[in-house]
Amino acid sequence: MDTGSIYVFIFATVQEASTNSYINELGLSPVKECSINSSLFKSIMSAQQGRTTLTIGTMLPTTSPNSNGALGSADNARHTAGFKRYKYLRRLLHLGQMDFDFAVWQMLYLFTSPQRVYRNFHYRKQTKDQWARDDPAFLVLLGIWLCVSTVGFGLVLDMGVLETLKLLLWVVFVDCIGVGLLISTLMWVISNKYLLKQPSRNFDVEWGYAFDVHLNAFYPLLVILHFLQLFFINHIVVINSDWFVGCFVGNTLWLIAIGYYLYITFLGYNALPFLKNTVVLLYPFALLVLVYVLSVSLGWNFTKGLCWFYKFRVQ
């Protein structure tokens, strides 16, 4: 055998049928004439001259012989909400561990094809056994978008440096984080209490996933109302005025932004195979259209109200 040849030894301790069934769930091909040790999936690689040994740790969730497929204690510890939260926050402090390219890809497809974004959540569940993101890169980029657009609002509304800083703190910690936590928790409770096909500890909506769905839906709303709308407030079409065209354009942007939020939220929960009746999440569209028609007919300018509210906040 030439130098660098690799010998892979796979030790078996579980039945081949159950192992292949698990592998099929991950989308892999079953191993012929051998079975994978689900309690310690380890391969020892050694080169003839270099005699380098590489041990690959556990790659599949472990099970005990009489556990009927349940996760072992070590894997239970790795799959707890606390451990996932710790891992997420730890990566938040290490920019080098974040995949910003993939986060940008998700942001682009949230506008053009949000279904593809949620297909990736399926892949994560199959490979990492969790629906929620384990990479905070999307959250970091969303925070940057929020800061830049809020500074733009401060410039458009002729705010000073101190007023713009106050507005930034309000928008980040109240509008984004505070309201986001509230909406995510509310949707987490509703989905687990009313939308589960069969209530079970093995099938429930992760709170982290509910928060990710909110972030996904919030991003297009942010871009439309906090970025694109800036160019129309005092220029092109003066939205912040009392004339009909300004009210129509401004409220139409609100209709599109909130419509995006509702639709992407629906897609997020509809992607979970253990939920039922998720179509009810589209029902608010009827109320949204009704409010839009009334607002345009009666001259309720939402953008003008937002500008007044932002100035009132920083006084």
Rosetta blueprint (number, residue, H / E / L):
1 M L
2 D L
3 T L
4 G L
5 S L
6 I L
7 Y L
8 V L
9 F L
10 I L
11 F L
12 A L
13 T L
14 V L
15 Q L
16 E H
17 A H
18 S H
19 T H
20 N H
21 S H
22 Y H
23 I H
24 N H
25 E H
26 L L
27 G L
28 L L
29 S L
30 P L
31 V L
32 K L
33 E L
34 C L
35 S L
36 I L
37 N L
38 S L
39 S L
40 L L
41 F L
42 K L
43 S L
44 I E
45 M E
46 S L
47 A L
48 Q L
49 Q L
50 G L
51 R L
52 T L
53 T L
54 L E
55 T E
56 I L
57 G L
58 T L
59 M L
60 L L
61 P L
62 T L
63 T E
64 S L
65 P L
66 N L
67 S L
68 N L
69 G L
70 A L
71 L E
72 G L
73 S H
74 A H
75 D H
76 N H
77 A H
78 R H
79 H L
80 T L
81 A H
82 G H
83 F H
84 K H
85 R H
86 Y H
87 K H
88 Y H
89 L H
90 R H
91 R H
92 L H
93 L L
94 H L
95 L H
96 G H
97 Q H
98 M L
99 D L
100 F H
101 D H
102 F H
103 A H
104 V H
105 W H
106 Q H
107 M H
108 L H
109 Y H
110 L H
111 F H
112 T H
113 S L
114 P H
115 Q H
116 R H
117 V H
118 Y H
119 R H
120 N H
121 F H
122 H H
123 Y H
124 R H
125 K H
126 Q H
127 T H
128 K H
129 D L
130 Q L
131 W L
132 A L
133 R L
134 D L
135 D L
136 P L
137 A H
138 F H
139 L H
140 V H
141 L H
142 L H
143 G H
144 I H
145 W H
146 L H
147 C H
148 V H
149 S H
150 T H
151 V H
152 G H
153 F H
154 G H
155 L H
156 V H
157 L L
158 D L
159 M L
160 G L
161 V H
162 L H
163 E H
164 T H
165 L H
166 K H
167 L H
168 L H
169 L H
170 W H
171 V H
172 V H
173 F H
174 V H
175 D H
176 C H
177 I H
178 G H
179 V H
180 G H
181 L H
182 L H
183 I H
184 S H
185 T H
186 L H
187 M H
188 W H
189 V H
190 I H
191 S H
192 N H
193 K H
194 Y H
195 L L
196 L E
197 K L
198 Q L
199 P L
200 S E
201 R L
202 N L
203 F E
204 D L
205 V L
206 E L
207 W H
208 G H
209 Y H
210 A H
211 F H
212 D H
213 V H
214 H H
215 L H
216 N H
217 A H
218 F H
219 Y H
220 P H
221 L H
222 L H
223 V H
224 I H
225 L H
226 H H
227 F H
228 L H
229 Q L
230 L H
231 F H
232 F H
233 I H
234 N L
235 H L
236 I L
237 V L
238 V L
239 I L
240 N L
241 S L
242 D L
243 W L
244 F H
245 V H
246 G H
247 C H
248 F H
249 V H
250 G H
251 N H
252 T H
253 L H
254 W H
255 L H
256 I H
257 A H
258 I H
259 G H
260 Y H
261 Y H
262 L H
263 Y H
264 I H
265 T H
266 F H
267 L H
268 G H
269 Y H
270 N H
271 A L
272 L L
273 P L
274 F L
275 L E
276 K L
277 N L
278 T H
279 V H
280 V H
281 L H
282 L H
283 Y L
284 P H
285 F H
286 A H
287 L H
288 L H
289 V H
290 L H
291 V H
292 Y H
293 V H
294 L H
295 S H
296 V H
297 S H
298 L H
299 G L
300 W L
301 N L
302 F H
303 T H
304 K H
305 G H
306 L H
307 C H
308 W H
309 F H
310 Y H
311 K H
312 F H
313 R H
314 V L
315 Q L
